[in-house]
C-alpha cells in the first residue's frame, strides 16, 4: 500500500486509512468525592472514575512527612481537570480554592520543618539549600 505524499504536519498514512474520532463521556456533576488521602491512594478524587488497572489497588498513603501535602496537591490537580470541563460548578470551584489554600498552608509548614518542596521555592533564599537534608525519605532515621 502506497503512502500519500504529505508534509510533516499531516503525517504519512495510506490513502484508505480510516479516521477515528475519540470521545470522552462528560462526567456527571455532584458526584461523591474521596477525602484527599484516599484520592491519592486510589489515583482519583472521584469514586465513579476509580477503575484500577488489573484490579491492583494501593492500600495506604506513603509514610513520609510530605504525604499530606502530596494528597492536597493531587486532589487539587484532579479537581482542576474536572473544572476544565465543568467550569460552571460553583461547589467544585469553592472546594478547589479550599484545597489550594490548604496546600499553600501545608507547603509553608513543610518548608519550615524540612526545607523547600521544589527548587522554585529558592527564589528568596539566602543560600542554595536544595541539597541540605534531611530528604523526606530520611526523616525519622537515626544518623
C-alpha positions, 0 to 999 in steps of 0.5 A: 500500500502506497503512502500519500505524499504529505508534509510533516504536519499531516503525517504519512498514512495510506490513502484508505486509512480510516479516521477515528474520532475519540470521545470522552463521556462528560462526567456527571456533576455532584458526584461523591468525592474521596477525602484527599488521602484516599484520592491519592491512594486510589489515583482519583478524587472521584469514586465513579472514575476509580477503575484500577488497572488489573484490579491492583489497588494501593492500600495506604498513603506513603509514610513520609512527612510530605504525604499530606501535602502530596494528597492536597496537591493531587486532589487539587490537580484532579479537581482542576481537570474536572473544572476544565470541563465543568467550569460552571460548578460553583461547589467544585470551584469553592472546594478547589480554592479550599484545597489550594489554600490548604496546600499553600498552608501545608507547603509553608509548614513543610518548608519550615520543618524540612526545607523547600518542596521544589527548587522554585521555592529558592527564589528568596533564599539566602543560600542554595539549600536544595541539597541540605537534608534531611530528604523526606525519605530520611526523616525519622532515621537515626544518623 
